[in-house]
Amino acid sequence: MTDRRKVIRSAEGVVVTRPDTLAVEEPLEIRVNGYSLAVTMRTPGDDVDLALGFLVTEGLIADVTEVSTARFCAGAGDIEHVVAVAVVA
């Protein structure tokens, strides 16, 4: 996702205003077995894969076979910012 914003550039005394394209960053909360584990900033998209990769790199799971479900959290006020992961014991 991107957003268009006006930027002001100043170089050698010359000021120029022009539009620019910026990457959008939003928070993502990762919940494991009902508990909030982490909040990270990310460019939206592929959020479930990001959450699973986070769990692997943090050593909480060895691979995705240890996960029974991974989905956007139903019932949260802002569901696109919360991924719920159920890890098999």
C-alpha positions as CSV (number, residue, x, y, z in Angstrom):
1,M,0.0,0.0,0.0
2,T,1.1,3.5,-0.8
3,D,-0.1,7.0,-0.1
4,R,0.4,10.2,-2.0
5,R,1.6,13.2,0.0
6,K,2.9,16.6,-0.7
7,V,6.6,17.1,0.1
8,I,8.8,20.2,0.2
9,R,12.3,19.9,-1.0
10,S,14.9,22.6,-0.5
11,A,18.2,22.5,-2.3
12,E,20.7,25.4,-2.7
13,G,18.1,27.9,-1.7
14,V,15.4,26.6,-4.1
15,V,12.2,25.3,-2.5
16,V,10.1,22.9,-4.6
17,T,6.7,21.4,-3.6
18,R,5.7,18.2,-5.3
19,P,3.7,15.0,-4.7
20,D,5.5,11.9,-3.6
21,T,4.6,8.3,-3.0
22,L,5.2,6.9,0.4
23,A,4.9,3.4,1.8
24,V,2.1,3.0,4.4
25,E,3.0,1.4,7.7
26,E,0.4,0.2,10.2
27,P,0.6,-1.8,13.4
28,L,-0.1,-5.5,13.5
29,E,-0.8,-7.3,16.8
30,I,0.1,-11.0,16.9
31,R,-1.9,-13.1,19.4
32,V,-0.9,-16.7,20.3
33,N,-3.5,-18.9,22.0
34,G,-5.5,-15.9,23.0
35,Y,-2.6,-13.9,24.5
36,S,-1.1,-10.8,22.9
37,L,2.5,-11.6,22.0
38,A,3.8,-8.6,20.0
39,V,2.9,-5.6,18.1
40,T,5.0,-4.8,15.0
41,M,4.9,-2.2,12.3
42,R,4.4,-3.5,8.8
43,T,3.2,-2.6,5.3
44,P,-0.2,-4.2,5.1
45,G,-0.5,-7.4,3.1
46,D,0.5,-11.0,3.8
47,D,-0.1,-10.5,7.5
48,V,-0.7,-14.1,8.4
49,D,2.5,-15.1,6.7
50,L,4.3,-12.3,8.6
51,A,2.9,-13.6,11.9
52,L,4.0,-17.2,11.2
53,G,7.4,-16.1,10.1
54,F,7.7,-14.0,13.3
55,L,6.9,-17.1,15.4
56,V,9.5,-19.2,13.6
57,T,12.3,-16.6,13.8
58,E,11.5,-16.0,17.5
59,G,11.8,-19.7,18.2
60,L,8.2,-20.1,19.4
61,I,7.5,-22.7,16.7
62,A,9.8,-24.9,14.6
63,D,7.5,-24.8,11.5
64,V,3.9,-24.2,10.5
65,T,2.9,-27.8,11.3
66,E,2.8,-26.7,14.9
67,V,0.0,-24.2,14.0
68,S,-3.7,-25.3,14.0
69,T,-5.1,-22.0,12.8
70,A,-3.9,-18.5,11.8
71,R,-6.4,-15.9,10.9
72,F,-7.5,-12.3,11.4
73,C,-9.0,-12.0,14.8
74,A,-12.8,-12.1,14.7
75,G,-14.6,-9.7,17.0
76,A,-11.7,-7.3,17.5
77,G,-12.6,-3.6,17.0
78,D,-10.0,-3.2,14.2
79,I,-9.7,-6.8,12.9
80,E,-7.4,-6.0,10.0
81,H,-4.7,-5.2,12.6
82,V,-4.8,-8.4,14.7
83,V,-3.7,-11.9,13.7
84,A,-4.7,-14.8,16.0
85,V,-2.6,-17.9,15.9
86,A,-3.4,-21.2,17.6
87,V,-0.3,-23.2,18.4
88,V,-0.7,-26.9,19.0
89,A,0.7,-27.9,22.5
